[in-house]
Amino acid sequence: MRRIGFTALALAGLSGFAWAASDPGPPAVAPSQAAGKAPDASDVLFDQPQMKNTAPGSTLTYGYLRRSGIEKGPFGPPIEDTIQLTVEPSKIESSRNIVVRMFSGANRVPAGPFVDMPGNPVLPLFLENHLKGMAGLLGANPRYIKNAIRKGLRERATVTPTQVSFKGRQVEGWRIEVKPFEGDVQTDRMRGFDATTYTFVTSPEIPGEIVSIEAHAKTPDGGDLLEERLSYDQNAG
């Protein structure tokens, strides 16, 4: 399977990465400022300088989990690990240089470092890792799956205001949800993963802005075919 490259595109900024919409929209605003109109999902996720509120010298830690609730789940044994971003100063004010430790031990995945990054690389890193697992499992063209998710975020996502608990207070954020494979012409070949729901929670009040990401697919009888999620750990160093 040919790997779809991330690093070179990421170095130019997330707006140049293939997950992003082709035309960046207006800057995202906090829900209370949105005057009842939700922003574009791709803009919130890919076109914002998400690292601008993260102090150089800090480390962002994200808990990662992938498991299935069915016996002999499609991805094998559960994986529970962490992704850490060490944030360093950049020559660009709203950007950061970022060193990544993506998982540990036998789970370790090479990633980064990234230079002059305005966006949070944990989002495309999660999606790229998810895409690799899905494509390998289904024997599918990775570009087909990537394009379906990207198109879903542009055209079918719901964006709603939400509240996020952060250091003892509630802060405003966005919840983005999409089912990109619903009604897909390849449904019969997707082994139930056409029901996958992707949920993203962001907040400009959270360092790096990415609060959580989840890919969740259920079996027809309501079991968990896949639960894959990433969550910002606000209690980590």
Contacts in CASP RR format, 6 or more apart in sequence:
PFRMAT RR
TARGET T0000
AUTHOR 0000-0000-0000
METHOD contacts of the structure
MODEL  1
MRRIGFTALALAGLSGFAWAASDPGPPAVAPSQAAGKAPDASDVLFDQPQ
MKNTAPGSTLTYGYLRRSGIEKGPFGPPIEDTIQLTVEPSKIESSRNIVV
RMFSGANRVPAGPFVDMPGNPVLPLFLENHLKGMAGLLGANPRYIKNAIR
KGLRERATVTPTQVSFKGRQVEGWRIEVKPFEGDVQTDRMRGFDATTYTF
VTSPEIPGEIVSIEAHAKTPDGGDLLEERLSYDQNAG
1 132 0 8 1.000
1 135 0 8 1.000
1 136 0 8 1.000
1 139 0 8 1.000
1 142 0 8 1.000
2 142 0 8 1.000
3 132 0 8 1.000
3 142 0 8 1.000
4 18 0 8 1.000
4 128 0 8 1.000
4 131 0 8 1.000
4 142 0 8 1.000
4 143 0 8 1.000
4 146 0 8 1.000
5 128 0 8 1.000
6 17 0 8 1.000
6 111 0 8 1.000
6 124 0 8 1.000
6 125 0 8 1.000
6 128 0 8 1.000
7 111 0 8 1.000
7 112 0 8 1.000
7 114 0 8 1.000
9 16 0 8 1.000
9 17 0 8 1.000
9 18 0 8 1.000
10 17 0 8 1.000
10 112 0 8 1.000
10 114 0 8 1.000
10 117 0 8 1.000
10 121 0 8 1.000
10 124 0 8 1.000
11 114 0 8 1.000
11 115 0 8 1.000
11 116 0 8 1.000
11 117 0 8 1.000
13 116 0 8 1.000
13 117 0 8 1.000
13 118 0 8 1.000
13 119 0 8 1.000
14 20 0 8 1.000
14 46 0 8 1.000
14 47 0 8 1.000
14 117 0 8 1.000
14 118 0 8 1.000
14 119 0 8 1.000
14 120 0 8 1.000
14 121 0 8 1.000
14 123 0 8 1.000
14 124 0 8 1.000
15 24 0 8 1.000
15 46 0 8 1.000
15 47 0 8 1.000
15 118 0 8 1.000
17 46 0 8 1.000
17 124 0 8 1.000
18 146 0 8 1.000
18 150 0 8 1.000
19 45 0 8 1.000
19 46 0 8 1.000
19 123 0 8 1.000
19 124 0 8 1.000
19 127 0 8 1.000
19 146 0 8 1.000
19 149 0 8 1.000
19 150 0 8 1.000
19 153 0 8 1.000
20 42 0 8 1.000
20 45 0 8 1.000
20 46 0 8 1.000
20 47 0 8 1.000
20 150 0 8 1.000
21 40 0 8 1.000
21 42 0 8 1.000
21 43 0 8 1.000
21 46 0 8 1.000
21 47 0 8 1.000
21 150 0 8 1.000
21 153 0 8 1.000
21 154 0 8 1.000
24 43 0 8 1.000
24 47 0 8 1.000
25 40 0 8 1.000
25 43 0 8 1.000
25 47 0 8 1.000
26 39 0 8 1.000
26 43 0 8 1.000
27 43 0 8 1.000
27 48 0 8 1.000
28 39 0 8 1.000
28 43 0 8 1.000
28 44 0 8 1.000
28 48 0 8 1.000
28 174 0 8 1.000
28 204 0 8 1.000
29 39 0 8 1.000
30 172 0 8 1.000
30 173 0 8 1.000
30 204 0 8 1.000
31 161 0 8 1.000
31 162 0 8 1.000
31 172 0 8 1.000
31 173 0 8 1.000
31 174 0 8 1.000
32 172 0 8 1.000
34 161 0 8 1.000
38 159 0 8 1.000
38 160 0 8 1.000
38 161 0 8 1.000
38 174 0 8 1.000
39 159 0 8 1.000
39 174 0 8 1.000
40 154 0 8 1.000
40 159 0 8 1.000
41 153 0 8 1.000
41 154 0 8 1.000
41 157 0 8 1.000
41 159 0 8 1.000
41 176 0 8 1.000
41 178 0 8 1.000
41 200 0 8 1.000
42 150 0 8 1.000
42 153 0 8 1.000
42 154 0 8 1.000
44 159 0 8 1.000
44 174 0 8 1.000
44 176 0 8 1.000
44 202 0 8 1.000
45 123 0 8 1.000
45 153 0 8 1.000
45 176 0 8 1.000
45 200 0 8 1.000
45 202 0 8 1.000
46 119 0 8 1.000
46 123 0 8 1.000
48 118 0 8 1.000
48 119 0 8 1.000
48 204 0 8 1.000
48 209 0 8 1.000
49 94 0 8 1.000
49 95 0 8 1.000
49 118 0 8 1.000
49 119 0 8 1.000
50 118 0 8 1.000
50 119 0 8 1.000
50 120 0 8 1.000
50 202 0 8 1.000
50 208 0 8 1.000
50 209 0 8 1.000
50 210 0 8 1.000
51 87 0 8 1.000
51 94 0 8 1.000
51 95 0 8 1.000
51 96 0 8 1.000
51 98 0 8 1.000
51 117 0 8 1.000
51 118 0 8 1.000
51 119 0 8 1.000
51 120 0 8 1.000
51 208 0 8 1.000
52 93 0 8 1.000
52 94 0 8 1.000
52 95 0 8 1.000
52 118 0 8 1.000
53 204 0 8 1.000
53 205 0 8 1.000
53 206 0 8 1.000
53 207 0 8 1.000
53 208 0 8 1.000
53 209 0 8 1.000
54 60 0 8 1.000
54 87 0 8 1.000
54 96 0 8 1.000
54 207 0 8 1.000
54 208 0 8 1.000
55 87 0 8 1.000
55 207 0 8 1.000
56 87 0 8 1.000
56 88 0 8 1.000
56 89 0 8 1.000
56 90 0 8 1.000
56 96 0 8 1.000
57 86 0 8 1.000
57 87 0 8 1.000
57 88 0 8 1.000
57 89 0 8 1.000
58 87 0 8 1.000
58 207 0 8 1.000
58 237 0 8 1.000
59 84 0 8 1.000
59 85 0 8 1.000
59 86 0 8 1.000
59 87 0 8 1.000
59 236 0 8 1.000
59 237 0 8 1.000
60 84 0 8 1.000
60 85 0 8 1.000
60 87 0 8 1.000
60 120 0 8 1.000
60 122 0 8 1.000
60 207 0 8 1.000
60 208 0 8 1.000
60 232 0 8 1.000
61 82 0 8 1.000
61 83 0 8 1.000
61 84 0 8 1.000
61 85 0 8 1.000
61 232 0 8 1.000
61 233 0 8 1.000
61 236 0 8 1.000
61 237 0 8 1.000
62 82 0 8 1.000
62 83 0 8 1.000
62 84 0 8 1.000
62 85 0 8 1.000
62 122 0 8 1.000
62 210 0 8 1.000
62 230 0 8 1.000
62 231 0 8 1.000
62 232 0 8 1.000
62 233 0 8 1.000
63 80 0 8 1.000
63 81 0 8 1.000
63 82 0 8 1.000
63 83 0 8 1.000
63 230 0 8 1.000
63 231 0 8 1.000
63 233 0 8 1.000
64 79 0 8 1.000
64 80 0 8 1.000
64 81 0 8 1.000
64 82 0 8 1.000
64 83 0 8 1.000
64 103 0 8 1.000
64 126 0 8 1.000
64 229 0 8 1.000
64 230 0 8 1.000
65 78 0 8 1.000
65 79 0 8 1.000
65 80 0 8 1.000
65 227 0 8 1.000
65 228 0 8 1.000
65 229 0 8 1.000
66 75 0 8 1.000
66 78 0 8 1.000
66 79 0 8 1.000
66 226 0 8 1.000
66 227 0 8 1.000
66 228 0 8 1.000
66 229 0 8 1.000
67 75 0 8 1.000
67 78 0 8 1.000
67 79 0 8 1.000
67 80 0 8 1.000
67 224 0 8 1.000
67 227 0 8 1.000
67 228 0 8 1.000
68 74 0 8 1.000
68 75 0 8 1.000
68 76 0 8 1.000
68 78 0 8 1.000
68 224 0 8 1.000
68 225 0 8 1.000
68 226 0 8 1.000
68 227 0 8 1.000
69 223 0 8 1.000
69 224 0 8 1.000
69 225 0 8 1.000
69 227 0 8 1.000
70 219 0 8 1.000
70 223 0 8 1.000
70 224 0 8 1.000
70 225 0 8 1.000
73 225 0 8 1.000
74 137 0 8 1.000
74 191 0 8 1.000
74 225 0 8 1.000
74 226 0 8 1.000
75 133 0 8 1.000
75 137 0 8 1.000
75 226 0 8 1.000
79 103 0 8 1.000
79 107 0 8 1.000
81 103 0 8 1.000
81 104 0 8 1.000
81 107 0 8 1.000
82 101 0 8 1.000
82 103 0 8 1.000
82 104 0 8 1.000
82 233 0 8 1.000
83 100 0 8 1.000
83 101 0 8 1.000
83 102 0 8 1.000
83 103 0 8 1.000
83 122 0 8 1.000
83 125 0 8 1.000
83 126 0 8 1.000
83 230 0 8 1.000
84 100 0 8 1.000
84 101 0 8 1.000
85 98 0 8 1.000
85 99 0 8 1.000
85 100 0 8 1.000
85 120 0 8 1.000
85 121 0 8 1.000
85 122 0 8 1.000
86 98 0 8 1.000
86 99 0 8 1.000
86 100 0 8 1.000
86 101 0 8 1.000
87 96 0 8 1.000
87 97 0 8 1.000
87 98 0 8 1.000
88 96 0 8 1.000
88 97 0 8 1.000
88 98 0 8 1.000
88 99 0 8 1.000
89 96 0 8 1.000
89 97 0 8 1.000
90 96 0 8 1.000
90 97 0 8 1.000
90 115 0 8 1.000
90 116 0 8 1.000
90 117 0 8 1.000
91 116 0 8 1.000
92 116 0 8 1.000
92 118 0 8 1.000
94 118 0 8 1.000
95 116 0 8 1.000
95 117 0 8 1.000
95 118 0 8 1.000
95 119 0 8 1.000
96 116 0 8 1.000
96 117 0 8 1.000
97 113 0 8 1.000
97 114 0 8 1.000
97 115 0 8 1.000
97 116 0 8 1.000
97 117 0 8 1.000
98 112 0 8 1.000
98 113 0 8 1.000
98 114 0 8 1.000
98 117 0 8 1.000
98 121 0 8 1.000
99 112 0 8 1.000
99 113 0 8 1.000
100 111 0 8 1.000
100 112 0 8 1.000
100 113 0 8 1.000
100 114 0 8 1.000
100 121 0 8 1.000
100 125 0 8 1.000
101 108 0 8 1.000
102 108 0 8 1.000
102 109 0 8 1.000
102 110 0 8 1.000
102 111 0 8 1.000
102 125 0 8 1.000
102 129 0 8 1.000
103 109 0 8 1.000
109 129 0 8 1.000
111 121 0 8 1.000
111 125 0 8 1.000
112 121 0 8 1.000
114 121 0 8 1.000
119 208 0 8 1.000
120 208 0 8 1.000
120 209 0 8 1.000
120 210 0 8 1.000
122 210 0 8 1.000
122 230 0 8 1.000
123 200 0 8 1.000
123 210 0 8 1.000
123 213 0 8 1.000
126 213 0 8 1.000
126 230 0 8 1.000
127 149 0 8 1.000
127 213 0 8 1.000
130 215 0 8 1.000
130 228 0 8 1.000
131 142 0 8 1.000
131 145 0 8 1.000
131 146 0 8 1.000
131 149 0 8 1.000
132 142 0 8 1.000
134 140 0 8 1.000
134 145 0 8 1.000
134 193 0 8 1.000
135 141 0 8 1.000
135 142 0 8 1.000
135 145 0 8 1.000
137 191 0 8 1.000
137 193 0 8 1.000
138 145 0 8 1.000
138 189 0 8 1.000
138 190 0 8 1.000
138 191 0 8 1.000
138 193 0 8 1.000
140 186 0 8 1.000
140 189 0 8 1.000
140 190 0 8 1.000
144 186 0 8 1.000
148 180 0 8 1.000
148 181 0 8 1.000
148 184 0 8 1.000
149 178 0 8 1.000
149 180 0 8 1.000
149 198 0 8 1.000
151 180 0 8 1.000
152 178 0 8 1.000
152 180 0 8 1.000
153 176 0 8 1.000
153 178 0 8 1.000
153 180 0 8 1.000
156 178 0 8 1.000
156 179 0 8 1.000
156 180 0 8 1.000
157 176 0 8 1.000
157 177 0 8 1.000
157 178 0 8 1.000
158 176 0 8 1.000
158 177 0 8 1.000
158 178 0 8 1.000
159 174 0 8 1.000
159 175 0 8 1.000
159 176 0 8 1.000
160 174 0 8 1.000
160 175 0 8 1.000
160 177 0 8 1.000
161 172 0 8 1.000
161 173 0 8 1.000
161 174 0 8 1.000
161 175 0 8 1.000
162 172 0 8 1.000
162 173 0 8 1.000
162 174 0 8 1.000
162 175 0 8 1.000
162 201 0 8 1.000
163 170 0 8 1.000
163 171 0 8 1.000
163 172 0 8 1.000
163 173 0 8 1.000
164 170 0 8 1.000
164 171 0 8 1.000
164 172 0 8 1.000
164 173 0 8 1.000
164 201 0 8 1.000
164 203 0 8 1.000
164 205 0 8 1.000
164 206 0 8 1.000
164 211 0 8 1.000
165 171 0 8 1.000
166 203 0 8 1.000
166 205 0 8 1.000
166 206 0 8 1.000
166 234 0 8 1.000
167 234 0 8 1.000
171 203 0 8 1.000
171 205 0 8 1.000
171 206 0 8 1.000
172 203 0 8 1.000
172 205 0 8 1.000
173 201 0 8 1.000
173 202 0 8 1.000
173 203 0 8 1.000
173 204 0 8 1.000
173 205 0 8 1.000
173 211 0 8 1.000
174 200 0 8 1.000
174 201 0 8 1.000
174 202 0 8 1.000
174 203 0 8 1.000
175 199 0 8 1.000
175 200 0 8 1.000
175 201 0 8 1.000
176 199 0 8 1.000
176 200 0 8 1.000
176 201 0 8 1.000
176 202 0 8 1.000
177 197 0 8 1.000
177 198 0 8 1.000
177 199 0 8 1.000
177 200 0 8 1.000
178 197 0 8 1.000
178 198 0 8 1.000
179 195 0 8 1.000
179 196 0 8 1.000
179 197 0 8 1.000
179 198 0 8 1.000
180 196 0 8 1.000
180 198 0 8 1.000
181 187 0 8 1.000
181 190 0 8 1.000
181 193 0 8 1.000
181 194 0 8 1.000
181 195 0 8 1.000
181 196 0 8 1.000
182 194 0 8 1.000
182 195 0 8 1.000
183 194 0 8 1.000
184 190 0 8 1.000
184 194 0 8 1.000
186 194 0 8 1.000
187 194 0 8 1.000
192 217 0 8 1.000
192 219 0 8 1.000
192 225 0 8 1.000
193 217 0 8 1.000
193 225 0 8 1.000
193 226 0 8 1.000
195 217 0 8 1.000
195 218 0 8 1.000
195 225 0 8 1.000
196 215 0 8 1.000
196 216 0 8 1.000
196 217 0 8 1.000
196 226 0 8 1.000
197 214 0 8 1.000
197 215 0 8 1.000
197 216 0 8 1.000
197 217 0 8 1.000
198 213 0 8 1.000
198 214 0 8 1.000
198 215 0 8 1.000
199 212 0 8 1.000
199 213 0 8 1.000
199 214 0 8 1.000
199 216 0 8 1.000
200 210 0 8 1.000
200 212 0 8 1.000
200 213 0 8 1.000
200 214 0 8 1.000
201 211 0 8 1.000
201 212 0 8 1.000
201 213 0 8 1.000
202 209 0 8 1.000
202 210 0 8 1.000
202 211 0 8 1.000
203 209 0 8 1.000
203 211 0 8 1.000
206 232 0 8 1.000
206 234 0 8 1.000
207 232 0 8 1.000
208 232 0 8 1.000
210 230 0 8 1.000
210 232 0 8 1.000
211 231 0 8 1.000
211 232 0 8 1.000
212 229 0 8 1.000
212 230 0 8 1.000
212 231 0 8 1.000
212 232 0 8 1.000
213 229 0 8 1.000
213 230 0 8 1.000
214 227 0 8 1.000
214 228 0 8 1.000
214 229 0 8 1.000
214 230 0 8 1.000
215 226 0 8 1.000
215 227 0 8 1.000
215 228 0 8 1.000
215 229 0 8 1.000
216 224 0 8 1.000
216 226 0 8 1.000
216 227 0 8 1.000
216 228 0 8 1.000
216 229 0 8 1.000
217 224 0 8 1.000
217 225 0 8 1.000
217 226 0 8 1.000
218 224 0 8 1.000
218 225 0 8 1.000
219 225 0 8 1.000
END
